[in-house]
């Protein structure tokens, strides 16, 4: 069962992630977009979008450090386990709360604003559901495993992190995840399921950067020439003397 859940399933999801993005870019370039709904409503969007995106940047950054940086490396630069633990818990909770609040605002906006709700697809709903579950499970692991110490404190850097690095090195050690608390197992499985869904949702915009705007020529707007019997706008010009010179 450990091999199935923590070797086969993650590799299938990772393959779907890579192949799915290639297929999407190859055959659906016009659909490679966030499908922005800002024109329909922007008051809630101004609050929800920054909270969610900045929160997710913190969440992703924390995962990169926690999963990819070995414990020996942080110890080598003088970071104690206690100091790392405090920064990870405080930073993780702050970023998680920001992401959850932002996501809640965005979901509320999609549910209550008519035009936005009409533009919401089934895959949008599935994406929001998986995102919410992944974030909440991650926060639960932080609170239960690091603050409440339910069942004893679990050091994920000696278990989950080692498994993840072995997975990326194509030398997986599923027994490490098999020994992890159920919260970490569910968090990992739901996260990999989200990666499998990623290419078929609006999340593809994460890999888009408007680099062409830097070198693109300016767009010049010019008014039409006003000739006999023609005028600009809907109002007639006021009568008066023409300027001299």
Buried (B, 14 or more C-beta within 10 A) or exposed (E): EBEEBBBEBBBEBBEBBEEBBEEBBEEEEEEBEEEEBEEBBEEBBEBBBEBBEBBBEBBEEBBEBBBEBBBEEBEEEEBEEEEBBEEBBEBBBBBBBBBBBBBBBBBEBBEEBEEBEEBBEEEBEBBBEBBBBBBBBBBBBBBBBBEEEEEEEBEBBEBBBBBBBBBEEEEBBBEBBBBBBEBBBBBBBBBBBBBBBBBBBBBBEEEEEEEEEEEEEEEEEEEEEEEEEEEEEEEEEEEEEEEEE
